[in-house]
Amino acid sequence: MQNRPVRLSKPVYETLPYAYMLSGLLAVAGSYYLERSWWADVVMVLGVLCLIGGVVVLLKRRDARARRSEYKGGSLDGFGSE
């Protein structure tokens, strides 16, 4: 059996960070409507983690795309040697 990485379609891949952040916002908002209990705290923490995760993924992608656009062309093996 071949060991190939799983690839997502581009629309799904691009919307994942927004889905993470939306689920985080919904969880944080939902935690306010739950009775004051340990369950509300768990939902709040999970919501904050989803929000942070979505923002981190967006920022990492932005940085990777900026770096890739700076180095158009081949590999960086010969970079700096003249």
C-alpha positions as CSV (number, residue, x, y, z in Angstrom):
1,M,0.0,0.0,0.0
2,Q,1.4,3.4,-1.0
3,N,1.8,6.0,1.7
4,R,0.6,9.2,0.0
5,P,-0.3,12.5,1.7
6,V,-4.0,13.5,1.8
7,R,-4.7,16.5,-0.4
8,L,-7.7,18.8,0.1
9,S,-9.2,20.7,-2.8
10,K,-8.2,24.4,-2.9
11,P,-11.6,25.8,-1.8
12,V,-11.7,23.5,1.2
13,Y,-8.1,24.3,2.0
14,E,-8.6,28.1,1.8
15,T,-11.7,28.1,4.0
16,L,-10.3,26.0,6.8
17,P,-8.9,28.8,8.9
18,Y,-12.2,30.7,8.6
19,A,-14.1,27.6,9.7
20,Y,-11.8,27.3,12.7
21,M,-12.4,30.9,13.7
22,L,-16.1,30.7,13.1
23,S,-16.4,27.6,15.3
24,G,-14.3,29.3,17.9
25,L,-16.6,32.3,17.9
26,L,-19.7,30.1,18.1
27,A,-18.2,28.2,21.0
28,V,-17.3,31.3,22.9
29,A,-20.7,32.8,22.3
30,G,-22.3,29.5,23.2
31,S,-20.4,29.3,26.5
32,Y,-22.2,32.4,27.7
33,Y,-25.6,30.8,27.1
34,L,-24.7,27.7,29.1
35,E,-25.4,27.5,32.8
36,R,-22.4,28.5,34.8
37,S,-20.7,25.2,35.2
38,W,-17.5,23.4,34.3
39,W,-19.0,22.6,30.9
40,A,-19.2,26.3,30.0
41,D,-15.5,26.8,30.9
42,V,-14.5,23.8,28.7
43,V,-16.5,25.2,25.8
44,M,-14.9,28.7,26.3
45,V,-11.4,27.3,26.4
46,L,-12.0,25.2,23.2
47,G,-13.5,28.2,21.5
48,V,-10.5,30.4,22.3
49,L,-8.1,27.6,21.1
50,C,-10.0,27.4,17.8
51,L,-9.8,31.2,17.4
52,I,-6.1,31.2,18.1
53,G,-5.5,28.2,15.8
54,G,-7.4,29.9,12.9
55,V,-5.4,33.1,13.3
56,V,-2.1,31.2,13.5
57,V,-2.9,29.2,10.3
58,L,-3.8,32.4,8.4
59,L,-0.6,34.2,9.5
60,K,1.6,31.2,8.7
61,R,0.1,30.9,5.2
62,R,0.5,34.6,4.6
63,D,4.2,34.5,5.6
64,A,4.8,31.4,3.5
65,R,3.2,33.0,0.5
66,A,5.2,36.2,1.0
67,R,8.5,34.2,1.3
68,R,7.7,32.2,-1.8
69,S,7.0,35.4,-3.8
70,E,10.3,36.8,-2.8
71,Y,12.2,33.8,-4.3
72,K,10.6,33.2,-7.6
73,G,12.3,30.6,-9.7
74,G,14.4,27.7,-8.7
75,S,15.7,26.4,-5.4
76,L,17.7,28.3,-2.9
77,D,20.7,26.0,-3.1
78,G,23.0,28.5,-4.8
79,F,21.6,31.5,-2.9
80,G,24.4,33.8,-1.7
81,S,27.2,32.2,-3.6
82,E,28.6,34.4,-6.4
